[in-house]
Amino acid sequence: MADSDDQNCTLCRVMRGLAFGGMGAALGGYGAMLFGVGREEAMYYALFGALVLTALVQRKRSNRDRK
């Protein structure tokens, strides 16, 4: 049987992406609202924040897995 990596299974990657996407959305959306952006525009900042935080975490994990 092949070695299993419990921290890098498909379900773990999906759940990690959802968690960090939610955190990025909250930081981006509420951060934008703190600077006076309207609610409609804050949704775009939330989407961008989710994308950025998820990409940063994925990049960090892929760099760590290469070593």
Backbone as numpy.savetxt, mean C-alpha at the origin, in Angstrom:
# Nx Ny Nz CAx CAy CAz Cx Cy Cz
8.50 -32.63 -1.13 7.65 -31.44 -1.13 8.54 -30.20 -1.13
8.16 -29.21 -1.87 8.95 -27.98 -1.98 8.87 -27.17 -0.69
9.90 -26.40 -0.46 9.89 -25.51 0.71 8.81 -24.46 0.53
8.08 -24.20 1.60 7.04 -23.18 1.52 7.48 -21.95 2.30
7.24 -20.82 1.71 7.56 -19.55 2.35 6.24 -18.98 2.87
6.00 -19.14 4.17 4.73 -18.74 4.75 4.48 -17.24 4.68
5.50 -16.43 4.55 5.31 -14.99 4.52 5.15 -14.46 3.09
5.31 -15.31 2.10 5.22 -14.83 0.72 4.19 -15.62 -0.09
3.21 -16.22 0.58 2.17 -16.95 -0.15 1.25 -15.93 -0.84
0.44 -16.40 -1.75 -0.42 -15.51 -2.52 -1.40 -14.75 -1.64
-2.03 -15.46 -0.71 -2.98 -14.81 0.19 -2.29 -13.75 1.05
-1.08 -14.05 1.50 -0.34 -13.07 2.32 -0.03 -11.80 1.51
0.36 -11.98 0.25 0.66 -10.81 -0.58 -0.59 -9.98 -0.84
-1.72 -10.63 -1.06 -2.98 -9.90 -1.29 -3.38 -9.13 -0.04
-3.34 -9.79 1.10 -3.73 -9.14 2.35 -2.77 -7.99 2.70
-1.50 -8.17 2.43 -0.52 -7.10 2.68 -0.80 -5.91 1.77
-1.12 -6.19 0.51 -1.44 -5.12 -0.43 -2.69 -4.35 -0.01
-3.71 -5.07 0.46 -4.93 -4.40 0.93 -4.65 -3.55 2.17
-3.86 -4.09 3.09 -3.58 -3.35 4.32 -2.80 -2.08 4.04
-1.73 -2.18 3.28 -0.93 -0.99 3.01 -1.64 -0.04 2.05
-2.49 -0.58 1.17 -3.30 0.28 0.32 -4.28 1.11 1.14
-4.89 0.48 2.13 -5.81 1.20 3.02 -5.11 2.26 3.84
-3.92 1.93 4.34 -3.16 2.91 5.12 -2.73 4.08 4.23
-2.30 3.79 3.02 -1.90 4.85 2.10 -3.07 5.73 1.71
-4.24 5.11 1.52 -5.43 5.89 1.18 -5.82 6.81 2.33
-5.76 6.29 3.54 -6.11 7.13 4.70 -5.12 8.28 4.85
-3.84 7.98 4.73 -2.83 9.04 4.86 -2.97 10.08 3.75
-3.15 9.61 2.52 -3.27 10.54 1.39 -4.54 11.37 1.44
-5.67 10.73 1.71 -6.94 11.43 1.72 -7.08 12.40 2.87
-6.82 11.92 4.08 -6.95 12.80 5.24 -5.83 13.84 5.29
-4.67 13.48 4.78 -3.59 14.46 4.70 -3.95 15.60 3.77
-4.57 15.27 2.65 -5.00 16.30 1.70 -6.08 17.18 2.32
-7.00 16.56 3.07 -8.06 17.35 3.69 -7.50 18.28 4.78
-6.43 17.89 5.43 -5.80 18.77 6.42 -5.23 20.02 5.77
-4.82 19.89 4.50 -4.27 21.04 3.79 -5.35 21.84 3.07
-6.62 21.53 3.31 -7.70 22.34 2.78 -8.25 21.91 1.44
-7.92 20.72 0.98 -8.45 20.22 -0.29 -9.88 19.74 -0.06
-10.74 19.93 -1.03 -12.12 19.48 -0.91 -12.24 17.96 -0.90
-13.40 17.47 -0.50 -13.60 16.03 -0.38 -13.48 15.31 -1.72
-13.94 15.93 -2.79 -13.88 15.28 -4.10 -12.45 15.10 -4.56
-11.64 16.14 -4.38 -10.24 16.04 -4.77 -9.44 15.16 -3.83
-9.86 15.08 -2.58 -9.16 14.24 -1.60 -9.24 12.77 -1.99
-10.28 12.39 -2.72 -10.39 11.00 -3.18 -9.25 10.65 -4.15
-8.87 11.60 -4.98 -7.76 11.37 -5.89 -6.45 11.24 -5.12
-6.27 12.07 -4.11 -5.07 11.97 -3.28 -5.05 10.65 -2.52
-6.21 10.17 -2.08 -6.30 8.89 -1.39 -5.90 7.75 -2.33
-6.38 7.79 -3.56 -6.02 6.77 -4.53 -4.52 6.79 -4.81
-3.97 7.97 -4.98 -2.53 8.10 -5.23 -1.73 7.62 -4.01
-2.18 7.96 -2.81 -1.49 7.52 -1.60 -1.49 6.01 -1.47
-2.60 5.36 -1.80 -2.68 3.90 -1.75 -1.73 3.27 -2.75
-1.68 3.82 -3.93 -0.79 3.30 -4.96 0.67 3.44 -4.57
1.03 4.60 -4.06 2.43 4.87 -3.70 2.88 3.99 -2.54
2.08 3.90 -1.48 2.50 3.12 -0.32 2.58 1.63 -0.65
1.66 1.13 -1.44 1.71 -0.27 -1.85 2.93 -0.54 -2.72
3.25 0.36 -3.64 4.42 0.19 -4.49 5.71 0.24 -3.68
5.79 1.14 -2.71 7.00 1.22 -1.89 7.22 -0.04 -1.07
6.16 -0.56 -0.50 6.29 -1.79 0.30 6.67 -2.96 -0.60
6.06 -3.04 -1.78 6.38 -4.13 -2.70 7.83 -4.04 -3.16
8.31 -2.85 -3.44 9.69 -2.67 -3.87 10.66 -3.06 -2.75
10.33 -2.66 -1.53 11.18 -3.00 -0.39 11.25 -4.51 -0.19
10.11 -5.19 -0.31 10.09 -6.65 -0.14 10.85 -7.34 -1.26
10.72 -6.87 -2.49 11.42 -7.53 -3.60 12.92 -7.31 -3.50
13.36 -6.15 -3.02 14.79 -5.93 -2.81 15.33 -6.81 -1.70
14.54 -7.03 -0.65 14.97 -7.86 0.47 15.00 -9.32 0.06
14.06 -9.75 -0.81 14.03 -11.15 -1.25 15.19 -11.50 -2.17
15.73 -10.52 -2.87 16.86 -10.78 -3.78 18.14 -11.10 -3.04
18.29 -10.55 -1.86 19.54 -10.72 -1.11 19.63 -12.07 -0.47
